Amino acid sequence: MDASSNMTASGMSMSMDTTNDQSLCTHSNNLPSTPQRFSTVKASGVVWNLEEARSNLRNATQILSKYGLKLASKWTAEQLNSLAPPRQQGGSSSSNVASSDLHSTFLKSGNDLEYYAKSVMDIGDYHRAAFILSMNPYDYNGAGTLATGKKRIGTNSGDLMIHPPRDSLTSYGLYLRAYSLYMAGERRKEEEVLELRDPLERTAMRNRNLQQLFNELQDSHRKSHLDAFGMYIYGVVLKEMEKSPALKHTLSTSSSSNSPRSTIVNSNIPAAHIMLAKSVMAFQYNWSAWLDLAELCIADPVVEQEVEYLLKPISSHWMYHFFRNHVLMENQKEKEAIMVIESLIDGNDEFYPGFFVSSNYLLSQLAVAYYEMRDFDTAQEYFQLLEERDPQSLDQMDVYSNILFVKGDKVALSVLAHRAMKLDKYRVETCCIVGNYYSSKSQHQKAVQYFQRALKLDRNYRNAWTLMGHEYMEMQNTAAAIEAYRRAVDINSKDYKAWYGLGQTYEIMNMPLYALFYFKKGAELKPHDARMWCAMGECYLSLERNGDAIKCFERAVANNDVEGVATMQLAKLCVEDGDDEKAARCYLRHLELRYQAQLAFSKTGASTEGAKLVQTIISSVNVDEPEAKGLLFLAYYYRDHGEYDMATRCCSRLLDYPGPEKEDGKALQREIRSIVDRKGSAIDSTRRDDTFEFSP
């Protein structure tokens, strides 16, 4: 429940701001906007005001605390403390006054009864808080009608019926009541899910208070009684109703959009993304609304286009940049996301650079972006910097454990696991870190136990489902692996790792057509990942579709197949087709890639070029089975082209390899010596100038 987790696990992490230069409440018509597809990073014409942002974030932190949004308050406070130091004293304060007036509206809202309900909500008694802000049941007459004339609105909560809201509630009270009622339904839903065993029944379980909330918020919205927070909770309710087949009939499609989410009820009730957009337009720092809006944009590209059009008036606001970064990261567009992150760190003032200069959130986003780009060294450097800045934080540390696992750094992974256990052993990140630790020690059953523990804490944590699928694969439990991967893609259909895992599982089960389907899904989401194309190529080989396989392997080479899988397969296919020239170039490219990987591991670099580089690679590359086959082919290739020196060099490398290629290398070396002796001349000193430009 991503949307609800923003309110449950994440404390409905709202953050809000109404800076004067972007506030819709003042002069939004004069604002420039970024292009619809967000091709530019920095706003044009509007320079972000550092002191204005500091003032608004400070006020937002207080407001979020008042509205009971703890993690959202923490988020805004973190960004507040990451701002660059004050640049100068003085200057105009009119913008701050306007912003303070707007913030004071939220800070001063509420009455005594609402403050009482808020105190009850703070201790987690959500149902009682909603009851306090609802009509007194003794005010009903015998006909089931309130003394004020209001009719009772039914609910499925059984004996714990919550009556309609009191007439005396302010917009703050309406929000508190709706939030409490929603949270009470979410808590009850989670309790019922724990009692169910059927995964389908668990997935179908919904918040029982949604219908009542929809009816009440619809009425309040029609009467213009909802503030930015009320519109936010209304948008969340609409979003959850769109997910439920049982409740979706309430929302009839009458919008001109082709998107299934662009629904309007009775032509006057907006779709979820429209209501959430209105919320952030009214209060830009509502970070929880941004997150829920991002979820809808990620799920539906049509909705994303509509939202970008709706948010044009605030597209120059830096909160919009935070939003775009989140969407870009979820859409696997890491390079663009890095540009946005750097713009948030540097700001858009050419004369005074520096804005969110020490944001741990942005630093973690940078680390995750480089991790997704498989630049593990850079990602590790950012994570180490994050550890130095905030050693008590566990945010995104499970991703860091993935990096340490892939790099085989068991010592650092052990240190991280021990630190996480000391900080909080019941965090999902901790469970995933410890699971990776046991997986690195090949204790897969114990790793599965910790991933299962993580899912007990948060059953929608997709990283745990994917990692558990990997462990089941190691245990050769394909049925359990498929179930885990499917749960991951059900939670997030753009989790390319889960799609790739499903493909690998079916490939192991010798079902190449099924595997190809899932690998294609992964390639659609991650088209620049060479592993996806290599996997598709292998499937095409199994289906004896060599032409398609060659195309896939060529795409893998074009996308920097550092592992050399594609070059080896291309070389084999070229040998089968009788194209020795192309095969030799593929084998040379493979040896070059392996040599480059050695240099990267040893932190050294190559200082030679051309023919000398070829000799250096052949003489220095580590020889395993693929390299041995490549060296043997090259030895025959150089012999056939009269380059006996290079052929002998290749054969000499095979003498240290304990495979069958060793004997073939010895025989070929003797043959070359015999040829040279018969000619009575020295080995041809001509060198082949090969630049390793791979062009299949």
C-alpha positions in Angstrom: 0.0 0.0 0.0 2.3 2.7 -1.2 -0.1 5.5 -0.8 -1.2 4.4 2.6 2.3 3.5 3.6 3.1 7.2 3.2 0.6 7.7 5.9 1.2 4.6 8.0 4.8 3.4 7.7 5.9 6.8 6.6 3.6 8.8 8.8 2.0 10.3 5.7 5.2 12.1 5.0 3.8 15.5 4.0 6.0 18.5 3.4 4.8 21.8 2.4 6.0 25.2 1.3 4.4 28.3 -0.2 7.4 30.4 -1.3 6.4 33.8 -2.6 8.1 33.4 -5.9 6.1 30.3 -6.7 3.1 30.5 -4.5 -0.2 30.1 -6.3 -1.8 32.1 -3.6 0.0 35.3 -4.7 1.1 35.8 -8.3 1.3 32.4 -10.1 0.3 33.8 -13.5 3.7 35.5 -13.8 5.6 32.3 -13.4 7.6 30.7 -16.2 7.3 27.0 -16.6 9.7 24.3 -17.7 9.0 22.2 -20.8 6.3 19.5 -20.5 8.8 16.6 -20.6 11.1 18.3 -18.2 14.0 18.5 -20.6 15.7 21.3 -18.8 16.9 21.1 -15.2 17.2 24.6 -14.0 14.3 27.0 -13.9 14.5 29.9 -16.3 13.9 33.4 -15.0 13.0 32.4 -11.4 16.0 32.2 -9.0 15.4 30.1 -5.9 15.4 32.3 -2.8 17.5 30.6 -0.1 16.2 32.5 2.9 12.7 32.2 1.7 13.0 28.4 1.5 14.6 28.3 4.9 11.7 30.3 6.4 9.0 28.2 4.7 10.7 24.9 5.6 10.9 25.9 9.2 7.2 26.8 9.2 6.3 23.6 7.3 8.0 21.5 9.9 5.8 23.0 12.6 2.7 22.6 10.5 3.4 19.0 9.7 3.9 18.2 13.3 0.6 19.8 14.1 -1.1 17.7 11.4 0.4 14.5 12.8 2.7 13.8 9.9 5.8 12.8 11.8 8.0 11.4 9.0 7.0 14.3 6.7 8.0 16.7 9.4 11.3 14.9 9.7 11.8 15.1 5.9 11.2 18.9 5.8 13.5 19.4 8.9 16.2 17.4 7.1 16.0 19.6 4.0 15.9 22.7 6.2 19.2 21.7 7.9 20.8 20.8 4.5 20.4 24.3 3.1 23.5 26.4 2.4 24.5 28.9 5.1 22.9 32.4 5.0 24.5 34.5 2.2 23.8 38.0 3.5 21.7 39.9 5.9 19.0 42.3 5.1 17.0 42.5 1.9 13.3 42.6 1.3 11.1 40.6 3.7 7.8 41.2 2.0 7.8 37.7 0.6 8.4 36.2 4.0 5.5 38.1 5.4 3.2 36.8 2.7 4.4 33.3 3.3 4.0 33.7 7.1 0.4 34.8 6.7 -0.4 31.7 4.7 1.4 29.5 7.2 -0.3 31.1 10.1 -3.6 30.0 8.7 -2.6 26.4 9.2 -0.8 27.0 12.5 -3.8 28.8 14.1 -6.5 26.6 12.7 -8.5 24.3 15.0 -10.6 24.4 18.1 -10.5 22.7 21.6 -12.3 19.6 20.5 -10.0 19.2 17.5 -6.9 19.6 19.7 -8.3 16.8 21.9 -8.8 14.5 19.0 -5.3 15.3 17.7 -3.8 14.2 21.1 -5.8 11.0 20.9 -4.6 10.4 17.3 -1.0 11.0 18.4 -1.1 7.9 20.6 -2.4 5.8 17.7 -6.0 5.6 18.8 -7.3 6.5 15.4 -10.8 5.1 15.6 -11.5 7.0 18.8 -10.1 10.2 17.4 -12.5 9.9 14.4 -15.4 9.2 16.8 -14.6 12.4 18.9 -14.9 14.5 15.7 -18.1 12.8 14.6 -21.8 13.5 15.4 -23.0 12.3 18.8 -25.2 9.2 18.2 -27.6 10.5 20.9 -28.5 13.4 18.6 -30.3 11.0 16.2 -34.1 10.8 16.4 -36.1 7.7 16.1 -36.3 7.9 12.3 -32.5 7.5 12.0 -32.1 11.2 11.2 -30.0 13.7 13.1 -31.7 16.6 14.9 -30.0 18.8 12.4 -31.6 17.0 9.5 -28.6 15.0 8.4 -29.0 11.3 7.5 -26.8 8.7 8.9 -24.2 7.4 6.4 -23.8 3.7 6.6 -20.4 1.9 7.0 -19.2 -1.6 7.1 -17.4 -1.2 10.4 -20.0 -3.2 12.3 -20.6 -2.1 15.8 -17.8 0.4 15.6 -19.8 2.7 13.3 -18.5 6.2 12.9 -21.2 8.8 12.4 -21.0 11.9 10.0 -18.6 14.7 10.9 -19.7 17.4 13.3 -21.0 20.7 11.8 -18.6 22.7 13.9 -15.5 21.2 12.5 -12.9 23.5 10.8 -11.0 22.4 7.7 -8.3 21.2 10.2 -10.9 19.1 12.0 -12.2 17.6 8.8 -8.7 16.6 7.8 -8.0 15.0 11.3 -11.2 13.1 11.2 -10.7 11.8 7.6 -7.1 10.9 8.4 -8.0 9.1 11.6 -10.8 7.2 9.9 -8.6 6.2 7.0 -5.8 5.1 9.4 -8.3 3.1 11.4 -9.4 1.3 8.3 -5.8 0.6 7.2 -4.9 -0.8 10.6 -8.0 -3.1 10.5 -7.0 -4.2 6.9 -3.5 -5.1 8.0 -4.9 -7.2 10.9 -7.2 -9.1 8.5 -4.5 -9.6 6.0 -2.4 -11.4 8.7 -5.2 -13.8 9.2 -5.5 -14.8 5.6 -3.4 -17.4 3.8 -4.5 -17.1 0.2 -2.4 -14.5 -1.6 -5.3 -13.6 -3.8 -7.5 -12.8 -0.8 -4.7 -10.8 0.7 -4.3 -8.7 -2.5 -8.1 -8.1 -2.7 -8.4 -6.8 0.9 -9.2 -3.1 1.0 -9.8 -0.4 3.6 -13.4 -0.8 4.7 -13.8 2.9 5.4 -13.1 4.0 1.9 -16.8 4.3 0.8 -17.8 6.3 3.8 -14.7 8.6 3.4 -15.5 9.1 -0.2 -19.1 10.1 0.5 -18.2 12.5 3.2 -15.1 14.1 1.5 -17.1 14.4 -1.7 -19.7 16.4 0.1 -17.0 18.6 1.9 -15.2 19.2 -1.4 -18.4 20.3 -3.1 -19.0 22.8 -0.3 -15.3 24.0 -0.5 -14.6 23.0 3.1 -11.3 21.2 2.3 -7.9 22.8 2.7 -4.7 21.5 1.0 -4.5 18.6 3.5 -8.2 17.7 3.1 -7.7 17.6 -0.6 -4.7 15.4 -0.1 -6.6 12.8 2.0 -9.5 13.0 -0.6 -7.0 12.2 -3.4 -5.6 9.3 -1.5 -9.1 7.9 -1.0 -9.9 8.3 -4.7 -6.6 6.6 -5.5 -7.3 3.6 -3.3 -10.9 3.3 -4.7 -9.5 3.2 -8.2 -7.5 0.2 -7.2 -10.5 -1.7 -5.8 -12.7 -3.5 -8.3 -15.5 -3.6 -5.7 -15.4 0.2 -5.3 -14.3 1.3 -8.8 -17.9 1.2 -10.1 -18.6 4.3 -8.1 -16.2 6.2 -10.3 -17.6 6.4 -13.8 -15.3 7.3 -16.7 -16.5 10.5 -18.4 -13.2 12.2 -19.0 -11.8 12.9 -22.5 -8.6 11.2 -21.5 -7.9 7.6 -22.6 -6.3 6.9 -19.3 -8.2 4.5 -17.0 -7.3 6.7 -14.1 -8.8 9.9 -15.6 -12.1 9.3 -14.0 -14.7 11.8 -13.0 -17.8 11.0 -10.9 -21.0 12.7 -12.1 -18.7 15.1 -14.1 -17.7 17.0 -11.0 -15.6 14.7 -8.9 -12.0 14.7 -10.2 -9.7 11.7 -10.6 -7.1 11.0 -7.9 -4.3 12.7 -9.7 -6.3 15.8 -10.3 -7.2 16.1 -6.6 -3.6 15.5 -5.6 -2.3 18.0 -8.1 -4.7 20.6 -6.6 -3.4 19.8 -3.1 0.3 20.4 -4.1 -0.8 23.5 -6.0 -2.3 24.9 -2.9 0.6 23.8 -0.7 3.8 23.0 -2.5 5.7 21.4 0.3 3.2 18.6 0.8 5.8 15.9 0.2 3.4 13.0 0.8 1.0 14.3 -1.8 4.0 14.6 -4.2 4.8 10.9 -3.5 1.3 9.7 -4.1 1.0 11.8 -7.2 4.3 10.3 -8.4 2.9 6.8 -7.9 0.1 7.6 -10.3 2.4 9.1 -12.8 4.7 6.1 -12.7 1.9 3.7 -13.2 0.3 5.5 -16.2 2.3 7.7 -18.7 -1.0 9.4 -19.8 -1.5 10.6 -16.2 2.1 11.8 -16.1 1.5 14.0 -19.1 -1.7 15.4 -17.6 0.0 16.1 -14.3 2.9 17.9 -15.9 0.4 20.1 -17.7 -1.5 20.8 -14.5 1.7 21.6 -12.6 3.1 24.0 -15.2 2.4 27.0 -13.0 4.8 25.6 -10.3 7.2 23.8 -12.6 10.0 26.3 -11.6 9.5 25.5 -7.9 12.3 23.4 -6.4 9.8 21.0 -4.8 8.8 20.2 -8.4 12.4 19.2 -9.0 12.2 16.8 -6.0 9.1 15.3 -7.5 10.6 14.9 -11.0 13.7 13.3 -9.5 11.5 10.7 -7.8 9.6 10.0 -11.0 12.8 9.7 -13.1 14.4 7.3 -10.6 11.3 5.1 -10.6 11.2 5.1 -14.4 14.9 4.0 -14.6 16.1 7.3 -16.0 19.1 7.6 -13.7 21.2 10.0 -15.9 18.4 12.5 -16.0 17.7 12.1 -12.3 21.4 12.8 -11.5 21.1 16.1 -13.4 18.1 17.1 -11.4 19.8 16.1 -8.1 22.8 18.2 -9.0 20.6 21.1 -9.8 19.0 20.9 -6.3 22.3 20.7 -4.6 23.8 23.6 -6.6 20.8 25.8 -7.0 20.0 28.0 -10.0 21.7 31.2 -8.9 24.8 31.7 -11.0 26.2 34.3 -8.6 25.6 32.4 -5.4 25.8 28.6 -6.1 24.7 26.2 -3.5 21.2 25.3 -2.2 20.6 21.9 -0.6 24.3 21.4 -0.2 24.3 18.8 2.6 21.0 16.9 2.0 21.4 13.3 3.0 18.3 12.5 1.1 19.8 13.8 -2.2 23.1 12.1 -1.4 21.3 8.8 -1.0 19.4 9.4 -4.2 22.7 9.9 -6.0 24.1 6.7 -4.5 21.0 4.7 -5.6 21.2 6.3 -9.1 24.8 5.1 -9.6 23.9 1.7 -8.2 21.1 1.3 -10.8 23.6 2.4 -13.5 25.9 -0.4 -12.2 28.6 2.0 -11.3 29.2 0.3 -8.0 32.5 2.1 -7.1 30.9 5.6 -7.4 27.8 4.4 -5.6 29.9 3.0 -2.8 31.7 6.3 -2.4 28.5 8.1 -1.9 27.2 5.6 0.6 30.4 5.9 2.5 30.0 9.6 2.6 26.4 9.1 3.8 27.7 6.9 6.6 30.2 9.5 7.7 27.5 12.3 7.7 24.8 10.3 9.5 26.1 7.0 11.0 22.8 6.5 12.8 20.7 6.4 9.7 19.6 3.2 7.9 17.8 4.8 5.0 18.8 3.1 1.7 21.4 1.1 3.5 19.9 -2.1 2.2 20.9 -0.9 -1.3 24.4 -0.4 0.0 24.4 -4.0 1.2 23.5 -5.1 -2.3 26.6 -3.3 -3.6 28.9 -4.9 -1.0 27.4 -8.3 -1.8 28.0 -7.9 -5.6 31.6 -6.7 -5.0 32.2 -9.6 -2.6 33.3 -7.3 0.2 32.2 -9.6 3.0 34.1 -7.7 5.7 32.4 -4.4 5.0 29.0 -6.2 4.7 29.6 -7.8 8.1 30.4 -4.5 9.7 27.3 -2.9 8.1 25.1 -5.8 9.3 26.4 -5.5 12.9 25.8 -1.8 12.9 22.3 -2.1 11.6 21.4 -4.8 14.2 22.6 -2.4 16.9 20.7 0.5 15.6 17.3 -1.2 15.0 16.9 -4.9 14.4 13.3 -4.5 13.4 13.7 -2.3 10.4 13.1 -3.8 7.0 16.5 -2.4 5.9 18.2 -4.2 8.7 16.6 -7.5 7.8 17.6 -7.1 4.2 21.2 -6.2 5.1 21.5 -9.3 7.4 19.8 -11.4 4.7 22.5 -10.3 2.2 25.2 -11.1 4.8 24.0 -14.7 5.2 23.6 -15.0 1.5 27.3 -14.0 1.0 28.2 -16.8 3.4 26.0 -19.2 1.3 23.6 -19.7 4.2 20.6 -19.3 2.0 18.0 -20.7 4.3 18.9 -18.2 7.0 18.9 -15.4 4.4 15.4 -16.4 3.5 14.3 -16.2 7.1 15.5 -12.6 7.4 13.9 -11.6 4.1 10.6 -13.1 5.4 11.1 -11.1 8.6 11.4 -8.0 6.5 8.1 -8.8 4.7 6.4 -9.4 8.0 7.3 -5.8 8.9 6.3 -4.5 5.5 4.7 -7.0 3.1 4.9 -4.4 0.2 8.7 -4.0 0.4 9.6 -5.2 -3.1 13.3 -5.3 -2.5 12.8 -8.1 0.0 10.6 -10.1 -2.4 13.2 -9.8 -5.2 16.1 -10.8 -2.9 14.1 -13.7 -1.5 13.5 -14.8 -5.1 17.3 -14.8 -5.7 17.8 -17.0 -2.6 15.2 -19.5 -3.7 17.0 -19.7 -7.0 20.2 -20.5 -5.2 18.3 -23.2 -3.3 16.9 -24.5 -6.6 13.3 -23.9 -5.3 11.9 -22.6 -8.6 8.3 -22.6 -7.5 9.0 -20.4 -4.5 11.3 -18.2 -6.6 8.5 -17.6 -9.1 6.0 -16.7 -6.4 8.5 -14.2 -4.8 9.3 -12.5 -8.1 5.6 -12.3 -9.0 4.8 -10.6 -5.8 7.6 -8.1 -6.5 6.2 -7.2 -9.9 2.6 -7.1 -8.5 3.8 -4.4 -6.1 5.8 -2.5 -8.7 5.4 -3.5 -12.4 8.6 -1.6 -13.2 10.9 -3.7 -11.1 13.2 -4.9 -13.9 15.2 -7.1 -11.5 12.1 -9.1 -10.7 11.2 -9.5 -14.3 14.8 -10.6 -15.0 14.6 -13.1 -12.1 11.4 -14.6 -13.5 13.2 -15.0 -16.9 16.1 -16.7 -15.3 13.8 -19.1 -13.4 12.0 -20.2 -16.5 15.3 -20.5 -18.3 16.5 -22.9 -15.7 13.3 -24.8 -16.2 14.1 -25.1 -19.9 11.1 -23.0 -20.9 12.8 -20.5 -23.3 9.6 -19.0 -24.6 8.4 -18.0 -21.2 11.9 -16.8 -20.2 12.1 -14.7 -23.4 8.8 -13.0 -22.5 10.0 -11.9 -19.1 13.5 -10.9 -20.3 11.7 -8.7 -22.9 9.8 -7.1 -20.0 13.1 -6.4 -18.3 14.7 -5.0 -21.5 11.8 -2.6 -22.0 12.3 -1.2 -18.6 16.1 -1.2 -18.7 17.1 -1.0 -22.4 20.7 0.1 -21.6 21.4 -2.9 -19.4 23.6 -5.4 -21.4 22.5 -8.3 -19.2 18.9 -8.1 -20.5 20.1 -8.4 -24.1 22.5 -11.2 -23.3 19.7 -13.1 -21.6 17.4 -12.6 -24.6 20.2 -13.7 -27.0 20.6 -16.9 -25.0 16.9 -17.6 -25.3 16.9 -17.1 -29.0 19.9 -19.5 -29.3 17.8 -22.1 -27.4 15.0 -21.5 -29.9 17.5 -21.8 -32.8 16.8 -18.3 -33.9 20.4 -17.3 -34.5 19.6 -14.1 -36.4 17.7 -12.6 -33.5 20.3 -13.8 -31.1 23.0 -12.0 -33.0 21.0 -8.8 -32.9 20.5 -9.1 -29.2 24.2 -9.8 -28.5 25.2 -6.8 -30.7 22.8 -4.6 -28.6 24.6 -5.9 -25.5 28.0 -5.0 -26.9 26.7 -1.5 -27.8 25.5 -1.2 -24.2 28.9 -1.9 -22.7 28.8 -5.6 -21.9 31.7 -5.5 -19.5 31.4 -9.2 -18.6 32.1 -10.2 -22.2 29.2 -12.6 -22.5 28.0 -11.1 -25.7 31.4 -11.0 -27.4 32.0 -14.7 -26.7 28.6 -15.7 -28.0 29.0 -13.5 -31.1 32.4 -15.1 -31.7 30.9 -18.6 -31.5 28.1 -17.7 -33.9 30.6 -16.1 -36.4 32.7 -19.3 -36.2 29.6 -21.3 -37.1 28.9 -19.0 -40.0 32.5 -19.3 -41.2 33.3 -15.6 -40.7 36.8 -16.0 -39.1 37.7 -12.3 -39.4 34.7 -11.2 -37.4 35.1 -14.0 -34.9 38.7 -13.0 -34.3 37.7 -9.4 -33.6 35.0 -10.6 -31.2 37.5 -12.8 -29.3 40.0 -9.9 -29.2 37.2 -7.6 -27.9 36.4 -10.2 -25.2 40.0 -10.4 -24.1 40.2 -6.6 -24.0 37.1 -6.4 -21.8 38.5 -8.9 -19.4 41.8 -7.1 -19.3 40.1 -3.8 -18.6 38.2 -5.4 -15.8 41.5 -6.6 -14.3 42.9 -3.1 -14.5 39.8 -1.6 -12.9 40.1 -4.1 -10.0 43.8 -3.4 -9.5 43.3 0.4 -9.9 45.9 0.6 -12.7 45.6 1.7 -16.3 47.0 0.6 -19.7 49.7 2.8 -21.1 50.2 1.1 -24.5 48.2 1.3 -27.7 47.7 -0.5 -31.0 49.7 -3.7 -31.7 51.6 -3.4 -28.4 48.3 -3.2 -26.5 47.2 -6.4 -28.2 50.4 -8.1 -27.1 50.0 -6.8 -23.6 46.4 -8.0 -23.3 47.3 -11.5 -24.6 50.3 -11.7 -22.3 48.5 -10.4 -19.2 44.8 -11.3 -19.2 43.7 -13.9 -16.7 42.9 -17.2 -18.5 39.7 -19.0 -17.7 37.6 -21.3 -19.9 36.2 -18.5 -22.2 39.5 -16.8 -22.5 41.2 -20.2 -23.3 38.9 -20.8 -26.1 39.4 -17.3 -27.5 43.2 -17.6 -27.3 43.2 -21.0 -29.1 41.0 -19.6 -31.9 43.3 -16.6 -32.2 46.4 -18.8 -32.3 45.0 -20.7 -35.3 43.8 -17.4 -36.8 47.3 -15.8 -36.5 48.9 -18.9 -37.8 46.7 -18.9 -40.9 47.6 -15.3 -41.5 51.3 -15.9 -41.1 51.7 -14.0 -37.9 53.6 -16.7 -36.1 54.9 -14.5 -33.3 51.4 -13.6 -32.2 50.2 -17.2 -32.6 53.1 -18.4 -30.5 52.3 -15.8 -27.8 48.7 -17.1 -27.7 49.9 -20.7 -27.4 52.3 -19.9 -24.6 49.4 -18.5 -22.5 47.5 -21.8 -22.9 50.4 -23.8 -21.4 49.4 -22.6 -17.9 45.7 -23.4 -18.4 44.7 -26.9 -17.1 42.0 -27.6 -19.7 42.0 -29.4 -23.0 43.1 -26.3 -24.7 46.5 -26.7 -23.1 47.3 -29.8 -25.2 45.9 -28.2 -28.4 48.2 -25.2 -27.7 51.2 -27.4 -27.3 50.5 -29.2 -30.6 50.0 -25.9 -32.4 53.2 -24.4 -31.0 55.1 -27.4 -32.3 53.5 -27.0 -35.6 54.4 -23.3 -35.8 58.0 -24.1 -35.0 58.1 -26.8 -37.7 56.7 -24.3 -40.2 59.3 -21.7 -39.3 62.1 -24.2 -39.4 61.0 -25.3 -42.9 61.0 -21.8 -44.2 64.4 -21.3 -42.6 63.5 -17.8 -41.6 62.8 -16.0 -38.4 59.3 -15.4 -37.3 57.6 -12.6 -39.1 58.1 -9.5 -37.2 55.2 -7.8 -38.8 52.7 -6.6 -36.2 48.9 -6.4 -36.7 47.6 -2.9 -35.8 44.3 -3.6 -34.3 42.4 -0.7 -32.5 39.7 -3.0 -31.0 37.0 -1.0 -32.6 34.2 -3.5 -32.4 31.8 -3.4 -35.4 29.8 -6.6 -35.7 
